[in-house]
């Protein structure tokens, strides 16, 4: 899936966040920006995408 973060992207995001919630938000924003060419508005990202990124982050811990 396109929204799967790479290990390097997760390392980059971890260095810039201090909570798991912020990490998730930053990685979702990053992946959406890469796909859409812009940052999504609040509520614009489908829950399936957020859940997918959340699962990916758990696997990389």
Biopython code that builds the backbone (N, CA, C, O; Angstrom):
import numpy as np
from Bio.PDB.StructureBuilder import StructureBuilder

atoms = [
    (1, "UNK", "N", (0.839, -1.183, 0.000)),
    (1, "UNK", "CA", (0.000, 0.000, 0.000)),
    (1, "UNK", "C", (0.884, 1.246, 0.000)),
    (1, "UNK", "O", (1.932, 1.280, 0.645)),
    (2, "UNK", "N", (0.453, 2.241, -0.717)),
    (2, "UNK", "CA", (1.243, 3.463, -0.860)),
    (2, "UNK", "C", (1.498, 4.146, 0.475)),
    (2, "UNK", "O", (2.529, 4.795, 0.652)),
    (3, "UNK", "N", (0.579, 4.009, 1.406)),
    (3, "UNK", "CA", (0.684, 4.724, 2.673)),
    (3, "UNK", "C", (1.572, 4.029, 3.699)),
    (3, "UNK", "O", (1.647, 4.473, 4.845)),
    (4, "UNK", "N", (2.236, 2.963, 3.314)),
    (4, "UNK", "CA", (3.135, 2.262, 4.225)),
    (4, "UNK", "C", (4.422, 3.073, 4.400)),
    (4, "UNK", "O", (5.132, 3.331, 3.428)),
    (5, "UNK", "N", (4.720, 3.473, 5.630)),
    (5, "UNK", "CA", (5.945, 4.256, 5.846)),
    (5, "UNK", "C", (7.186, 3.375, 5.801)),
    (5, "UNK", "O", (7.162, 2.219, 6.224)),
    (6, "UNK", "N", (8.257, 3.934, 5.288)),
    (6, "UNK", "CA", (9.531, 3.216, 5.296)),
    (6, "UNK", "C", (10.152, 3.347, 6.688)),
    (6, "UNK", "O", (9.754, 4.203, 7.478)),
    (7, "UNK", "N", (11.112, 2.506, 6.969)),
    (7, "UNK", "CA", (11.817, 2.577, 8.245)),
    (7, "UNK", "C", (12.499, 3.938, 8.401)),
    (7, "UNK", "O", (12.506, 4.502, 9.495)),
    (8, "UNK", "N", (13.065, 4.462, 7.332)),
    (8, "UNK", "CA", (13.721, 5.773, 7.389)),
    (8, "UNK", "C", (12.726, 6.888, 7.698)),
    (8, "UNK", "O", (13.041, 7.809, 8.451)),
    (9, "UNK", "N", (11.539, 6.812, 7.125)),
    (9, "UNK", "CA", (10.520, 7.820, 7.410)),
    (9, "UNK", "C", (10.100, 7.780, 8.875)),
    (9, "UNK", "O", (9.870, 8.824, 9.486)),
    (10, "UNK", "N", (9.999, 6.583, 9.435)),
    (10, "UNK", "CA", (9.610, 6.450, 10.837)),
    (10, "UNK", "C", (10.709, 7.003, 11.747)),
    (10, "UNK", "O", (10.414, 7.689, 12.725)),
    (11, "UNK", "N", (11.959, 6.712, 11.433)),
    (11, "UNK", "CA", (13.071, 7.260, 12.221)),
    (11, "UNK", "C", (13.036, 8.786, 12.165)),
    (11, "UNK", "O", (13.170, 9.449, 13.194)),
    (12, "UNK", "N", (12.858, 9.336, 10.982)),
    (12, "UNK", "CA", (12.787, 10.784, 10.814)),
    (12, "UNK", "C", (11.663, 11.372, 11.666)),
    (12, "UNK", "O", (11.857, 12.372, 12.356)),
    (13, "UNK", "N", (10.501, 10.750, 11.614)),
    (13, "UNK", "CA", (9.343, 11.258, 12.354)),
    (13, "UNK", "C", (9.536, 11.116, 13.861)),
    (13, "UNK", "O", (9.144, 12.005, 14.617)),
    (14, "UNK", "N", (10.134, 10.015, 14.308)),
    (14, "UNK", "CA", (10.375, 9.817, 15.749)),
    (14, "UNK", "C", (11.294, 10.894, 16.315)),
    (14, "UNK", "O", (11.138, 11.318, 17.460)),
    (15, "UNK", "N", (12.254, 11.331, 15.499)),
    (15, "UNK", "CA", (13.188, 12.368, 15.937)),
    (15, "UNK", "C", (12.512, 13.729, 16.099)),
    (15, "UNK", "O", (13.067, 14.635, 16.721)),
    (16, "UNK", "N", (11.321, 13.865, 15.540)),
    (16, "UNK", "CA", (10.636, 15.159, 15.543)),
    (16, "UNK", "C", (9.371, 15.179, 16.397)),
    (16, "UNK", "O", (8.678, 16.195, 16.456)),
    (17, "UNK", "N", (9.070, 14.069, 17.054)),
    (17, "UNK", "CA", (7.861, 13.982, 17.868)),
    (17, "UNK", "C", (8.193, 13.460, 19.258)),
    (17, "UNK", "O", (9.237, 12.846, 19.479)),
    (18, "UNK", "N", (7.279, 13.721, 20.189)),
    (18, "UNK", "CA", (7.528, 13.265, 21.552)),
    (18, "UNK", "C", (6.442, 12.354, 22.113)),
    (18, "UNK", "O", (6.546, 11.894, 23.250)),
    (19, "UNK", "N", (5.402, 12.088, 21.327)),
    (19, "UNK", "CA", (4.364, 11.155, 21.760)),
    (19, "UNK", "C", (3.973, 10.253, 20.598)),
    (19, "UNK", "O", (4.226, 10.570, 19.435)),
    (20, "UNK", "N", (3.359, 9.133, 20.927)),
    (20, "UNK", "CA", (2.897, 8.218, 19.876)),
    (20, "UNK", "C", (1.814, 8.859, 19.011)),
    (20, "UNK", "O", (1.764, 8.628, 17.802)),
    (21, "UNK", "N", (0.949, 9.662, 19.627)),
    (21, "UNK", "CA", (-0.106, 10.335, 18.859)),
    (21, "UNK", "C", (0.482, 11.312, 17.848)),
    (21, "UNK", "O", (0.023, 11.393, 16.709)),
    (22, "UNK", "N", (1.502, 12.053, 18.275)),
    (22, "UNK", "CA", (2.147, 12.999, 17.352)),
    (22, "UNK", "C", (2.889, 12.261, 16.243)),
    (22, "UNK", "O", (2.900, 12.693, 15.090)),
    (23, "UNK", "N", (3.507, 11.144, 16.608)),
    (23, "UNK", "CA", (4.190, 10.326, 15.598)),
    (23, "UNK", "C", (3.199, 9.869, 14.530)),
    (23, "UNK", "O", (3.462, 10.004, 13.335)),
    (24, "UNK", "N", (2.074, 9.334, 14.959)),
    (24, "UNK", "CA", (1.058, 8.883, 14.015)),
    (24, "UNK", "C", (0.590, 10.029, 13.132)),
    (24, "UNK", "O", (0.499, 9.881, 11.914)),
    (25, "UNK", "N", (0.296, 11.163, 13.737)),
    (25, "UNK", "CA", (-0.187, 12.308, 12.967)),
    (25, "UNK", "C", (0.846, 12.777, 11.941)),
    (25, "UNK", "O", (0.494, 13.090, 10.803)),
    (26, "UNK", "N", (2.111, 12.827, 12.337)),
    (26, "UNK", "CA", (3.156, 13.278, 11.421)),
    (26, "UNK", "C", (3.347, 12.298, 10.266)),
    (26, "UNK", "O", (3.476, 12.713, 9.115)),
    (27, "UNK", "N", (3.365, 11.016, 10.565)),
    (27, "UNK", "CA", (3.565, 10.031, 9.496)),
    (27, "UNK", "C", (2.359, 10.019, 8.550)),
    (27, "UNK", "O", (2.534, 9.920, 7.335)),
    (28, "UNK", "N", (1.156, 10.116, 9.082)),
    (28, "UNK", "CA", (-0.034, 10.183, 8.213)),
    (28, "UNK", "C", (0.049, 11.425, 7.326)),
    (28, "UNK", "O", (-0.208, 11.344, 6.125)),
    (29, "UNK", "N", (0.403, 12.563, 7.902)),
    (29, "UNK", "CA", (0.525, 13.795, 7.113)),
    (29, "UNK", "C", (1.599, 13.661, 6.036)),
    (29, "UNK", "O", (1.397, 14.083, 4.897)),
    (30, "UNK", "N", (2.731, 13.078, 6.395)),
    (30, "UNK", "CA", (3.816, 12.876, 5.433)),
    (30, "UNK", "C", (3.369, 12.004, 4.260)),
    (30, "UNK", "O", (3.578, 12.357, 3.100)),
    (31, "UNK", "N", (2.753, 10.866, 4.573)),
    (31, "UNK", "CA", (2.350, 9.944, 3.507)),
    (31, "UNK", "C", (1.258, 10.565, 2.637)),
    (31, "UNK", "O", (1.247, 10.371, 1.422)),
    (32, "UNK", "N", (0.344, 11.310, 3.255)),
    (32, "UNK", "CA", (-0.697, 11.975, 2.469)),
    (32, "UNK", "C", (-0.102, 13.057, 1.574)),
    (32, "UNK", "O", (-0.509, 13.214, 0.423)),
    (33, "UNK", "N", (0.869, 13.804, 2.113)),
    (33, "UNK", "CA", (1.522, 14.834, 1.300)),
    (33, "UNK", "C", (2.215, 14.204, 0.095)),
    (33, "UNK", "O", (2.144, 14.733, -1.014)),
    (34, "UNK", "N", (2.878, 13.082, 0.315)),
    (34, "UNK", "CA", (3.568, 12.403, -0.790)),
    (34, "UNK", "C", (2.578, 11.955, -1.859)),
    (34, "UNK", "O", (2.894, 11.999, -3.048)),
    (35, "UNK", "N", (1.403, 11.532, -1.458)),
    (35, "UNK", "CA", (0.394, 11.028, -2.405)),
    (35, "UNK", "C", (-0.395, 12.168, -3.050)),
    (35, "UNK", "O", (-0.637, 12.163, -4.256)),
    (36, "UNK", "N", (-0.795, 13.155, -2.221)),
    (36, "UNK", "CA", (-1.719, 14.194, -2.682)),
    (36, "UNK", "C", (-1.027, 15.481, -3.130)),
    (36, "UNK", "O", (-1.613, 16.287, -3.852)),
    (37, "UNK", "N", (0.229, 15.672, -2.696)),
    (37, "UNK", "CA", (0.924, 16.907, -3.017)),
    (37, "UNK", "C", (0.501, 18.075, -2.136)),
    (37, "UNK", "O", (0.818, 19.228, -2.424)),
    (38, "UNK", "N", (-0.209, 17.771, -1.073)),
    (38, "UNK", "CA", (-0.644, 18.782, -0.114)),
    (38, "UNK", "C", (-0.964, 18.075, 1.201)),
    (38, "UNK", "O", (-1.136, 16.857, 1.244)),
    (39, "UNK", "N", (-1.040, 18.868, 2.274)),
    (39, "UNK", "CA", (-1.421, 18.285, 3.550)),
    (39, "UNK", "C", (-2.943, 18.197, 3.609)),
    (39, "UNK", "O", (-3.635, 19.118, 3.175)),
    (40, "UNK", "N", (-3.462, 17.107, 4.136)),
    (40, "UNK", "CA", (-4.921, 16.946, 4.185)),
    (40, "UNK", "C", (-5.545, 17.837, 5.247)),
    (40, "UNK", "O", (-4.910, 18.193, 6.239)),
    (41, "UNK", "N", (-6.794, 18.184, 5.018)),
    (41, "UNK", "CA", (-7.571, 18.921, 6.010)),
    (41, "UNK", "C", (-7.989, 17.953, 7.110)),
    (41, "UNK", "O", (-8.006, 16.738, 6.911)),
    (42, "UNK", "N", (-8.322, 18.500, 8.262)),
    (42, "UNK", "CA", (-8.791, 17.676, 9.380)),
    (42, "UNK", "C", (-10.009, 16.864, 8.942)),
    (42, "UNK", "O", (-10.945, 17.404, 8.354)),
    (43, "UNK", "N", (-9.986, 15.590, 9.229)),
    (43, "UNK", "CA", (-11.097, 14.709, 8.885)),
    (43, "UNK", "C", (-11.102, 14.226, 7.450)),
    (43, "UNK", "O", (-11.996, 13.474, 7.060)),
    (44, "UNK", "N", (-10.141, 14.632, 6.665)),
    (44, "UNK", "CA", (-10.112, 14.275, 5.247)),
    (44, "UNK", "C", (-9.478, 12.897, 4.998)),
    (44, "UNK", "O", (-9.740, 12.277, 3.967)),
    (45, "UNK", "N", (-8.667, 12.429, 5.911)),
    (45, "UNK", "CA", (-7.965, 11.159, 5.725)),
    (45, "UNK", "C", (-8.885, 10.015, 6.145)),
    (45, "UNK", "O", (-9.392, 10.010, 7.266)),
    (46, "UNK", "N", (-9.100, 9.061, 5.266)),
    (46, "UNK", "CA", (-9.959, 7.927, 5.622)),
    (46, "UNK", "C", (-9.407, 7.155, 6.823)),
    (46, "UNK", "O", (-8.194, 7.000, 6.962)),
    (47, "UNK", "N", (-10.286, 6.682, 7.671)),
    (47, "UNK", "CA", (-9.880, 5.945, 8.864)),
    (47, "UNK", "C", (-9.055, 4.717, 8.497)),
    (47, "UNK", "O", (-8.177, 4.311, 9.257)),
    (48, "UNK", "N", (-9.331, 4.122, 7.336)),
    (48, "UNK", "CA", (-8.567, 2.949, 6.891)),
    (48, "UNK", "C", (-7.094, 3.294, 6.704)),
    (48, "UNK", "O", (-6.227, 2.472, 6.999)),
    (49, "UNK", "N", (-6.804, 4.485, 6.222)),
    (49, "UNK", "CA", (-5.418, 4.916, 6.039)),
    (49, "UNK", "C", (-4.756, 5.118, 7.399)),
    (49, "UNK", "O", (-3.628, 4.675, 7.614)),
    (50, "UNK", "N", (-5.445, 5.777, 8.304)),
    (50, "UNK", "CA", (-4.901, 6.008, 9.651)),
    (50, "UNK", "C", (-4.636, 4.666, 10.341)),
    (50, "UNK", "O", (-3.587, 4.476, 10.955)),
    (51, "UNK", "N", (-5.589, 3.745, 10.236)),
    (51, "UNK", "CA", (-5.418, 2.421, 10.848)),
    (51, "UNK", "C", (-4.235, 1.667, 10.246)),
    (51, "UNK", "O", (-3.485, 1.001, 10.960)),
    (52, "UNK", "N", (-4.077, 1.778, 8.933)),
    (52, "UNK", "CA", (-2.963, 1.109, 8.255)),
    (52, "UNK", "C", (-1.627, 1.653, 8.772)),
    (52, "UNK", "O", (-0.730, 0.880, 9.110)),
    (53, "UNK", "N", (-1.498, 2.972, 8.831)),
    (53, "UNK", "CA", (-0.252, 3.571, 9.310)),
    (53, "UNK", "C", (-0.021, 3.191, 10.770)),
    (53, "UNK", "O", (1.108, 2.893, 11.160)),
    (54, "UNK", "N", (-1.075, 3.199, 11.576)),
    (54, "UNK", "CA", (-0.948, 2.810, 12.997)),
    (54, "UNK", "C", (-0.409, 1.385, 13.113)),
    (54, "UNK", "O", (0.488, 1.130, 13.917)),
    (55, "UNK", "N", (-0.939, 0.465, 12.331)),
    (55, "UNK", "CA", (-0.458, -0.926, 12.356)),
    (55, "UNK", "C", (1.003, -1.017, 11.920)),
    (55, "UNK", "O", (1.780, -1.773, 12.502)),
    (56, "UNK", "N", (1.371, -0.260, 10.911)),
    (56, "UNK", "CA", (2.761, -0.250, 10.444)),
    (56, "UNK", "C", (3.701, 0.241, 11.547)),
    (56, "UNK", "O", (4.771, -0.330, 11.756)),
    (57, "UNK", "N", (3.301, 1.291, 12.242)),
    (57, "UNK", "CA", (4.137, 1.838, 13.302)),
    (57, "UNK", "C", (4.307, 0.830, 14.439)),
    (57, "UNK", "O", (5.390, 0.718, 15.013)),
    (58, "UNK", "N", (3.261, 0.110, 14.758)),
    (58, "UNK", "CA", (3.353, -0.913, 15.813)),
    (58, "UNK", "C", (4.332, -2.009, 15.419)),
    (58, "UNK", "O", (5.057, -2.523, 16.270)),
    (59, "UNK", "N", (4.363, -2.370, 14.153)),
    (59, "UNK", "CA", (5.249, -3.439, 13.683)),
    (59, "UNK", "C", (6.703, -2.997, 13.702)),
    (59, "UNK", "O", (7.597, -3.834, 13.828)),
    (60, "UNK", "N", (6.955, -1.710, 13.579)),
    (60, "UNK", "CA", (8.317, -1.202, 13.514)),
    (60, "UNK", "C", (8.895, -0.889, 14.886)),
    (60, "UNK", "O", (10.054, -0.489, 14.994)),
    (61, "UNK", "N", (8.107, -1.064, 15.920)),
    (61, "UNK", "CA", (8.592, -0.769, 17.291)),
    (61, "UNK", "C", (9.517, -1.849, 17.761)),
    (61, "UNK", "O", (10.025, -1.783, 18.881)),
]
sb = StructureBuilder()
sb.init_structure("model")
sb.init_model(0)
sb.init_chain("A")
sb.init_seg("    ")
for serial, (resi, resn, name, xyz) in enumerate(atoms, 1):
    if name == "N":
        sb.init_residue(resn, " ", resi, " ")
    sb.init_atom(name, np.array(xyz, "f"), 0.0, 1.0, " ", f" {name:<3s}", serial, name[0])
structure = sb.get_structure()
